[in-house]
Amino acid sequence: MTVETPQQRILRLQQAGNAIIMHDPSDSFSNLIENNSELFRGFKFVYSTNNIESNFSHTSMKRIEEQCSVLKKFFYGTGLIFFSNDLYSKTRLHGRIEIPIDYSLSLDSNAAERFRVWENGGSLDKEQGRFEELIRFIKEGENKGFNFDYTFFIIENLIDSMKENNHRPFNTIRALKRFDYLEYDKKLFNVLNPVFKEDREQSGKRAIDTLHAFHSSTDIEMLINRRKGLYLILLKAVLLREKNTNSLKDNLKILIEFSLNILGAFAKTEIYFAWKLLKYGKDFKFFESISQLNEKSLHKIRGMAWDLFAIRYQETLASHSKNSDFFIPFFASFDNKFVEFAKACPIRALIVDDQDKRVMTIYLDEHEFMVDVNESLSPELNDKLRDPTEKIKRMSHRPLPQRLDEEVSQLEAEFF
């Protein structure tokens, strides 16, 4: 058997993604696999569909957003299908098999901080009902409840947590730590009178340990740099839209060249979000606050970048399953505009190449996006993007944080 080179493998990964993009969502999954078995060899992926219904914890994929209105699914459909060569062979042999799956609910900052207000005895006003809904959803999951984590909140607030007089991040993490020890009975629970089995001092000690671990983590530093990359692409897209002198095709070409030159990669997910802004921005309330730029726009764009990074962060979670074959992320936010936009970015599949540590996210409207991207490319830029050797080279030369900070400063200066 011929040994596959890294260049051949990365090209095959791209072709596997194209096969999913071109597959009719209403067509059967088995047809997708049988027609492309060689392309998918050695990869694993999660495929979302409306042709089946899947269950998670104590509810179904179809009803999960109804049961918890602040929750947003990562994958768009009512059911998920999991593929690897081994799983597919076993399924064909036995008909039905158990697949090790892990899942978790991440909290954005506005969701996490409601735990701080609540734990401190403050009023949640109009959000009390939805907050209670979230608590019950988490606590009533099978076994020990629906897994949840607040890593994203910590990442978003890590820099602010170092400021001497800013106690909000610490107090929020402490409240979330204490929530682990909430006494919960489905019939007796009163959201206005919570009882915790751990005092604030013990929760505070655990919060300090967590913050220390995050501040010294190189993995967290890499995630923060990825968010900077997303912020750069968003800044560039907003400036291009504001000039209003180019076509969508020209703007995409500029963004792709910018991504290659500054980030050292074709940042597909980030450019996908920019494409949504440039092509459909007027259709989403999410972008409403920057429809006209003013002195507050940069602050709002920074917040948007964190919101969009929440989607990017879930992609990272889904591609790095530690305790099972697959990881399925969910997200909770009280920001209705963000939830609306997240639903407008429906994810159809996620392909993982564990061997070469690569992941590819495929959106439901990926075909439309890629048509626009391909039409924007010059022959030279197209060759550069498609060359597998160039792709591998780009992946091994990521920009330093200082370079990203310099680029951020330059682009932000254009707003004044």
Number of C-alpha atoms within 10 A of each C-alpha: 3 4 6 10 9 13 14 12 17 20 18 19 22 15 15 20 20 15 17 22 20 11 14 11 16 9 11 12 18 11 11 17 18 10 10 15 14 11 18 23 16 16 19 22 21 22 21 24 22 15 14 13 15 15 14 16 17 14 15 16 21 18 12 20 16 12 15 19 17 20 21 23 23 22 25 24 21 19 19 22 14 17 22 17 15 11 16 16 12 13 14 10 10 9 9 10 12 7 12 10 14 17 19 18 20 26 24 23 23 13 20 24 20 21 24 22 15 18 22 12 12 12 12 15 7 8 12 15 11 15 21 16 16 18 16 20 19 20 20 16 15 13 9 9 14 19 17 18 15 18 17 21 22 25 21 21 15 18 11 16 19 14 10 7 8 11 12 14 25 22 22 25 26 24 24 22 22 24 20 14 14 16 14 16 11 9 6 8 15 12 15 14 10 14 15 15 11 15 10 16 11 12 20 19 12 16 22 14 10 17 18 11 11 17 16 10 10 10 10 18 15 12 18 18 19 20 24 22 25 27 23 26 26 24 22 22 21 20 16 20 20 14 8 12 10 12 14 19 16 15 21 25 20 17 23 22 17 18 22 16 13 17 24 18 23 19 18 16 19 23 21 19 18 24 22 18 19 20 14 11 18 13 12 15 15 20 20 12 14 18 14 9 14 11 9 10 15 16 9 14 18 17 14 20 21 23 23 20 24 22 18 18 19 21 21 15 18 24 24 16 15 10 10 12 15 23 21 21 23 22 22 23 20 20 15 13 14 20 20 14 18 21 14 15 19 19 23 23 25 21 24 23 19 13 9 10 9 14 19 19 21 20 21 21 14 20 15 11 16 15 10 17 21 15 14 20 19 11 10 8 15 14 12 14 17 12 13 19 15 14 18 14 12 16 13 10 11 13 15 10 16 10 12 19 14 11 16 18 12 11 14 15 9 10 14 8
